[in-house]
Amino acid sequence: MLRRLPPLNALKAFEAAARNESFTRAAEELCVTQGAVSHQVKALEATLGVKLFNRERQRLVITEAGREYLAVVRDALDRIAVGTQRLVQRQASGVLTVSTSPDFAAKWLVHRLGRFAETHRDIDLRVSATMQHIDFAREDVDLAIRHGDGNWAGLDVVRLCSEQLFPVCSPTLVSGRNRLAKPSDMLKFPLLHLDDRTAWSKWFDAAGVADAEVSRGPVLNRASMLIDAAVDGQGIALARTALAAWDLINRRVVKPFNTSLRLSKTYWIVCPKATSSLPKIATFRNLLLAEAADDARRLRTLGPSTSAMG
């Protein structure tokens, strides 16, 4: 249904004039000239076909029709003002919905949520773990953390971290008589594989171990499961930097050797360009970047585990 509405500026001029009982004081309030207010009110009267004010002894007196219309206009303007204030407040606080993969949510994000909740109680954080790249135009999501090359047209994209692939295992797996002296010693243990067994062949080639036998060991389809199996001492896994960071820093797993494969893809913080500067989004993005920088700093202090070396 097409709404028949008078110009907003005319309604504002009418409401201010009626409240102040003066075109002059209304003009001062609206930061326009007295003539502009008078013109807006006359235009509104012409549009409505109703006289809204009478001039009596140099006083501005609202008519009965004007008084009835004022109640409607004032209510409408109040609703607009309240709605606008609530909308602005929601941009700085309120619900913040974040989409990311189940692996990243389980191995990285969940360990950081407590600190965010403590310092930003006005933001109601919702995390949606999914393998699908969400459509910001169609879904109620504010920000996403994606793994890829960073090429997503039309979105604001910020790199979270750089990534490498390296072996990790439980410190108890390679302690005592099981200490590792050289990379080939890892072949004595079960190798844990993600999706297929090609990654381990590439790693052993980089470590200088030719024709390594990597055809055995369980194949899992989730990186988080792979790391958890390594934490549990079930074998040695190849893990990406971001997903292994928390377990490495907390010594739940160790790196037996420093040889790493550089990865071209990594994690990125993405959101629509139009909303990238909203306070709640900027606040959460800054937290993610600060946490990732702290991970990188702490990981640099961790060399190969001395318990895993010969």
Contacts in CASP RR format, 6 or more apart in sequence:
PFRMAT RR
TARGET T0000
AUTHOR 0000-0000-0000
METHOD contacts of the structure
MODEL  1
MLRRLPPLNALKAFEAAARNESFTRAAEELCVTQGAVSHQVKALEATLGV
KLFNRERQRLVITEAGREYLAVVRDALDRIAVGTQRLVQRQASGVLTVST
SPDFAAKWLVHRLGRFAETHRDIDLRVSATMQHIDFAREDVDLAIRHGDG
NWAGLDVVRLCSEQLFPVCSPTLVSGRNRLAKPSDMLKFPLLHLDDRTAW
SKWFDAAGVADAEVSRGPVLNRASMLIDAAVDGQGIALARTALAAWDLIN
RRVVKPFNTSLRLSKTYWIVCPKATSSLPKIATFRNLLLAEAADDARRLR
TLGPSTSAMG
6 44 0 8 1.000
6 47 0 8 1.000
6 48 0 8 1.000
7 40 0 8 1.000
7 43 0 8 1.000
7 44 0 8 1.000
9 40 0 8 1.000
10 40 0 8 1.000
10 41 0 8 1.000
10 43 0 8 1.000
10 44 0 8 1.000
10 47 0 8 1.000
11 44 0 8 1.000
11 73 0 8 1.000
11 76 0 8 1.000
11 77 0 8 1.000
12 30 0 8 1.000
12 40 0 8 1.000
12 77 0 8 1.000
13 26 0 8 1.000
13 30 0 8 1.000
13 32 0 8 1.000
13 36 0 8 1.000
13 37 0 8 1.000
13 40 0 8 1.000
13 41 0 8 1.000
13 44 0 8 1.000
14 40 0 8 1.000
14 41 0 8 1.000
14 44 0 8 1.000
14 52 0 8 1.000
14 69 0 8 1.000
14 70 0 8 1.000
14 73 0 8 1.000
15 70 0 8 1.000
15 73 0 8 1.000
15 74 0 8 1.000
15 77 0 8 1.000
16 25 0 8 1.000
16 26 0 8 1.000
16 29 0 8 1.000
16 30 0 8 1.000
16 37 0 8 1.000
17 23 0 8 1.000
17 26 0 8 1.000
17 37 0 8 1.000
17 41 0 8 1.000
17 53 0 8 1.000
17 60 0 8 1.000
18 52 0 8 1.000
18 53 0 8 1.000
18 62 0 8 1.000
18 66 0 8 1.000
18 67 0 8 1.000
18 70 0 8 1.000
19 26 0 8 1.000
20 26 0 8 1.000
20 29 0 8 1.000
21 59 0 8 1.000
21 60 0 8 1.000
21 61 0 8 1.000
21 62 0 8 1.000
22 60 0 8 1.000
23 34 0 8 1.000
23 35 0 8 1.000
23 37 0 8 1.000
23 38 0 8 1.000
23 41 0 8 1.000
23 60 0 8 1.000
24 34 0 8 1.000
26 37 0 8 1.000
27 33 0 8 1.000
27 34 0 8 1.000
27 35 0 8 1.000
27 36 0 8 1.000
27 37 0 8 1.000
30 37 0 8 1.000
41 52 0 8 1.000
41 53 0 8 1.000
44 52 0 8 1.000
45 51 0 8 1.000
45 52 0 8 1.000
48 69 0 8 1.000
50 63 0 8 1.000
50 65 0 8 1.000
50 66 0 8 1.000
50 69 0 8 1.000
51 63 0 8 1.000
51 65 0 8 1.000
52 62 0 8 1.000
52 63 0 8 1.000
52 65 0 8 1.000
52 66 0 8 1.000
52 69 0 8 1.000
53 60 0 8 1.000
53 61 0 8 1.000
53 62 0 8 1.000
53 63 0 8 1.000
53 66 0 8 1.000
54 60 0 8 1.000
54 61 0 8 1.000
54 62 0 8 1.000
54 63 0 8 1.000
55 61 0 8 1.000
62 70 0 8 1.000
91 278 0 8 1.000
91 279 0 8 1.000
91 280 0 8 1.000
92 122 0 8 1.000
92 278 0 8 1.000
92 279 0 8 1.000
92 280 0 8 1.000
93 122 0 8 1.000
93 123 0 8 1.000
93 279 0 8 1.000
93 280 0 8 1.000
94 122 0 8 1.000
94 123 0 8 1.000
94 124 0 8 1.000
94 280 0 8 1.000
95 123 0 8 1.000
95 124 0 8 1.000
95 126 0 8 1.000
96 123 0 8 1.000
96 124 0 8 1.000
96 125 0 8 1.000
96 126 0 8 1.000
96 142 0 8 1.000
96 143 0 8 1.000
96 280 0 8 1.000
96 281 0 8 1.000
96 284 0 8 1.000
97 126 0 8 1.000
97 127 0 8 1.000
97 128 0 8 1.000
97 140 0 8 1.000
97 141 0 8 1.000
97 142 0 8 1.000
97 143 0 8 1.000
98 109 0 8 1.000
98 125 0 8 1.000
98 126 0 8 1.000
98 127 0 8 1.000
98 128 0 8 1.000
98 141 0 8 1.000
98 142 0 8 1.000
98 143 0 8 1.000
98 144 0 8 1.000
98 145 0 8 1.000
98 284 0 8 1.000
99 127 0 8 1.000
99 128 0 8 1.000
99 129 0 8 1.000
99 130 0 8 1.000
99 134 0 8 1.000
99 139 0 8 1.000
99 141 0 8 1.000
99 143 0 8 1.000
99 144 0 8 1.000
99 145 0 8 1.000
100 109 0 8 1.000
100 127 0 8 1.000
100 128 0 8 1.000
100 129 0 8 1.000
100 130 0 8 1.000
100 144 0 8 1.000
100 145 0 8 1.000
100 146 0 8 1.000
101 129 0 8 1.000
101 130 0 8 1.000
101 131 0 8 1.000
101 145 0 8 1.000
101 146 0 8 1.000
101 147 0 8 1.000
102 129 0 8 1.000
102 130 0 8 1.000
102 131 0 8 1.000
102 222 0 8 1.000
102 224 0 8 1.000
103 222 0 8 1.000
103 223 0 8 1.000
103 224 0 8 1.000
103 243 0 8 1.000
104 145 0 8 1.000
104 147 0 8 1.000
104 242 0 8 1.000
104 243 0 8 1.000
104 267 0 8 1.000
105 127 0 8 1.000
105 129 0 8 1.000
106 129 0 8 1.000
106 224 0 8 1.000
107 223 0 8 1.000
107 224 0 8 1.000
107 227 0 8 1.000
107 242 0 8 1.000
107 243 0 8 1.000
107 244 0 8 1.000
107 246 0 8 1.000
107 247 0 8 1.000
108 242 0 8 1.000
108 243 0 8 1.000
108 245 0 8 1.000
108 246 0 8 1.000
109 127 0 8 1.000
109 145 0 8 1.000
110 127 0 8 1.000
111 246 0 8 1.000
112 287 0 8 1.000
112 288 0 8 1.000
112 291 0 8 1.000
113 125 0 8 1.000
113 127 0 8 1.000
115 287 0 8 1.000
116 123 0 8 1.000
116 125 0 8 1.000
116 284 0 8 1.000
116 287 0 8 1.000
117 125 0 8 1.000
120 283 0 8 1.000
123 280 0 8 1.000
123 283 0 8 1.000
123 284 0 8 1.000
125 284 0 8 1.000
128 134 0 8 1.000
128 141 0 8 1.000
133 144 0 8 1.000
133 146 0 8 1.000
134 141 0 8 1.000
134 144 0 8 1.000
136 144 0 8 1.000
136 155 0 8 1.000
136 271 0 8 1.000
136 272 0 8 1.000
137 272 0 8 1.000
142 271 0 8 1.000
142 275 0 8 1.000
142 278 0 8 1.000
142 280 0 8 1.000
142 281 0 8 1.000
143 269 0 8 1.000
143 270 0 8 1.000
143 271 0 8 1.000
143 281 0 8 1.000
143 284 0 8 1.000
143 285 0 8 1.000
144 269 0 8 1.000
144 270 0 8 1.000
144 271 0 8 1.000
145 160 0 8 1.000
145 267 0 8 1.000
145 268 0 8 1.000
145 269 0 8 1.000
145 270 0 8 1.000
145 288 0 8 1.000
146 152 0 8 1.000
146 267 0 8 1.000
146 268 0 8 1.000
146 270 0 8 1.000
147 265 0 8 1.000
147 266 0 8 1.000
147 267 0 8 1.000
147 268 0 8 1.000
148 265 0 8 1.000
148 266 0 8 1.000
148 267 0 8 1.000
148 268 0 8 1.000
149 264 0 8 1.000
149 265 0 8 1.000
150 157 0 8 1.000
150 159 0 8 1.000
150 268 0 8 1.000
150 270 0 8 1.000
152 268 0 8 1.000
152 270 0 8 1.000
154 272 0 8 1.000
154 273 0 8 1.000
155 270 0 8 1.000
155 271 0 8 1.000
155 272 0 8 1.000
155 273 0 8 1.000
156 270 0 8 1.000
156 271 0 8 1.000
156 272 0 8 1.000
156 273 0 8 1.000
156 276 0 8 1.000
157 268 0 8 1.000
157 269 0 8 1.000
157 270 0 8 1.000
158 268 0 8 1.000
158 269 0 8 1.000
158 270 0 8 1.000
158 285 0 8 1.000
158 289 0 8 1.000
159 266 0 8 1.000
159 267 0 8 1.000
159 268 0 8 1.000
159 269 0 8 1.000
160 242 0 8 1.000
160 266 0 8 1.000
160 267 0 8 1.000
160 268 0 8 1.000
160 269 0 8 1.000
160 288 0 8 1.000
160 289 0 8 1.000
160 292 0 8 1.000
161 241 0 8 1.000
161 242 0 8 1.000
161 266 0 8 1.000
161 267 0 8 1.000
161 292 0 8 1.000
161 295 0 8 1.000
161 296 0 8 1.000
162 241 0 8 1.000
162 266 0 8 1.000
162 296 0 8 1.000
163 240 0 8 1.000
163 241 0 8 1.000
163 242 0 8 1.000
163 263 0 8 1.000
163 265 0 8 1.000
163 266 0 8 1.000
163 267 0 8 1.000
164 240 0 8 1.000
164 241 0 8 1.000
164 260 0 8 1.000
164 261 0 8 1.000
164 262 0 8 1.000
164 263 0 8 1.000
165 199 0 8 1.000
165 203 0 8 1.000
165 238 0 8 1.000
165 239 0 8 1.000
165 240 0 8 1.000
165 260 0 8 1.000
165 261 0 8 1.000
165 263 0 8 1.000
166 203 0 8 1.000
166 238 0 8 1.000
166 239 0 8 1.000
166 241 0 8 1.000
166 244 0 8 1.000
166 255 0 8 1.000
166 257 0 8 1.000
166 258 0 8 1.000
166 259 0 8 1.000
166 260 0 8 1.000
166 261 0 8 1.000
167 186 0 8 1.000
167 203 0 8 1.000
167 236 0 8 1.000
167 237 0 8 1.000
167 238 0 8 1.000
167 239 0 8 1.000
167 255 0 8 1.000
167 256 0 8 1.000
167 257 0 8 1.000
168 227 0 8 1.000
168 230 0 8 1.000
168 236 0 8 1.000
168 237 0 8 1.000
168 238 0 8 1.000
168 239 0 8 1.000
168 244 0 8 1.000
168 247 0 8 1.000
168 248 0 8 1.000
168 253 0 8 1.000
168 254 0 8 1.000
168 255 0 8 1.000
168 256 0 8 1.000
169 189 0 8 1.000
169 230 0 8 1.000
169 233 0 8 1.000
169 235 0 8 1.000
169 236 0 8 1.000
169 237 0 8 1.000
169 253 0 8 1.000
169 254 0 8 1.000
169 256 0 8 1.000
169 308 0 8 1.000
170 230 0 8 1.000
170 231 0 8 1.000
170 232 0 8 1.000
170 233 0 8 1.000
170 235 0 8 1.000
170 252 0 8 1.000
170 253 0 8 1.000
170 254 0 8 1.000
171 251 0 8 1.000
171 253 0 8 1.000
171 254 0 8 1.000
171 305 0 8 1.000
171 307 0 8 1.000
171 308 0 8 1.000
172 233 0 8 1.000
173 189 0 8 1.000
173 233 0 8 1.000
173 235 0 8 1.000
173 236 0 8 1.000
174 180 0 8 1.000
174 189 0 8 1.000
174 254 0 8 1.000
174 256 0 8 1.000
174 305 0 8 1.000
174 307 0 8 1.000
174 308 0 8 1.000
175 307 0 8 1.000
175 308 0 8 1.000
176 307 0 8 1.000
178 188 0 8 1.000
178 189 0 8 1.000
179 307 0 8 1.000
179 308 0 8 1.000
179 309 0 8 1.000
179 310 0 8 1.000
180 186 0 8 1.000
180 256 0 8 1.000
180 257 0 8 1.000
180 308 0 8 1.000
180 309 0 8 1.000
180 310 0 8 1.000
181 309 0 8 1.000
181 310 0 8 1.000
183 204 0 8 1.000
183 207 0 8 1.000
183 208 0 8 1.000
183 209 0 8 1.000
183 257 0 8 1.000
183 259 0 8 1.000
184 204 0 8 1.000
184 209 0 8 1.000
184 212 0 8 1.000
186 236 0 8 1.000
186 256 0 8 1.000
186 257 0 8 1.000
187 209 0 8 1.000
187 212 0 8 1.000
187 213 0 8 1.000
187 214 0 8 1.000
189 235 0 8 1.000
189 236 0 8 1.000
190 216 0 8 1.000
190 217 0 8 1.000
190 218 0 8 1.000
190 234 0 8 1.000
190 235 0 8 1.000
190 236 0 8 1.000
191 197 0 8 1.000
191 200 0 8 1.000
191 214 0 8 1.000
191 216 0 8 1.000
191 217 0 8 1.000
191 235 0 8 1.000
191 236 0 8 1.000
191 237 0 8 1.000
192 217 0 8 1.000
192 218 0 8 1.000
192 220 0 8 1.000
192 226 0 8 1.000
192 229 0 8 1.000
192 230 0 8 1.000
192 234 0 8 1.000
192 235 0 8 1.000
192 236 0 8 1.000
192 237 0 8 1.000
192 238 0 8 1.000
193 199 0 8 1.000
193 200 0 8 1.000
193 214 0 8 1.000
193 217 0 8 1.000
193 218 0 8 1.000
193 219 0 8 1.000
193 220 0 8 1.000
193 226 0 8 1.000
194 219 0 8 1.000
194 220 0 8 1.000
194 221 0 8 1.000
194 222 0 8 1.000
194 223 0 8 1.000
194 226 0 8 1.000
194 237 0 8 1.000
194 238 0 8 1.000
195 219 0 8 1.000
195 221 0 8 1.000
196 219 0 8 1.000
197 214 0 8 1.000
197 215 0 8 1.000
197 219 0 8 1.000
199 238 0 8 1.000
199 261 0 8 1.000
200 212 0 8 1.000
200 214 0 8 1.000
200 238 0 8 1.000
201 212 0 8 1.000
201 214 0 8 1.000
202 261 0 8 1.000
203 238 0 8 1.000
203 259 0 8 1.000
203 261 0 8 1.000
204 210 0 8 1.000
204 212 0 8 1.000
204 214 0 8 1.000
205 212 0 8 1.000
206 259 0 8 1.000
206 260 0 8 1.000
206 261 0 8 1.000
207 257 0 8 1.000
207 259 0 8 1.000
218 229 0 8 1.000
218 234 0 8 1.000
220 226 0 8 1.000
220 229 0 8 1.000
223 239 0 8 1.000
223 240 0 8 1.000
223 243 0 8 1.000
224 243 0 8 1.000
226 237 0 8 1.000
226 238 0 8 1.000
226 239 0 8 1.000
227 237 0 8 1.000
227 239 0 8 1.000
227 243 0 8 1.000
227 244 0 8 1.000
227 247 0 8 1.000
227 253 0 8 1.000
229 235 0 8 1.000
229 237 0 8 1.000
230 236 0 8 1.000
230 237 0 8 1.000
230 239 0 8 1.000
230 253 0 8 1.000
231 247 0 8 1.000
231 252 0 8 1.000
231 253 0 8 1.000
236 256 0 8 1.000
239 253 0 8 1.000
240 263 0 8 1.000
241 299 0 8 1.000
242 266 0 8 1.000
242 267 0 8 1.000
242 292 0 8 1.000
242 295 0 8 1.000
244 253 0 8 1.000
245 295 0 8 1.000
245 299 0 8 1.000
246 252 0 8 1.000
246 295 0 8 1.000
247 253 0 8 1.000
248 254 0 8 1.000
248 255 0 8 1.000
248 299 0 8 1.000
248 302 0 8 1.000
249 295 0 8 1.000
249 298 0 8 1.000
249 299 0 8 1.000
249 302 0 8 1.000
254 304 0 8 1.000
254 305 0 8 1.000
254 307 0 8 1.000
254 308 0 8 1.000
255 302 0 8 1.000
255 303 0 8 1.000
255 304 0 8 1.000
255 305 0 8 1.000
255 308 0 8 1.000
256 304 0 8 1.000
256 305 0 8 1.000
256 308 0 8 1.000
256 309 0 8 1.000
257 304 0 8 1.000
257 308 0 8 1.000
258 303 0 8 1.000
258 304 0 8 1.000
269 285 0 8 1.000
269 288 0 8 1.000
269 289 0 8 1.000
271 281 0 8 1.000
271 285 0 8 1.000
275 281 0 8 1.000
276 282 0 8 1.000
END
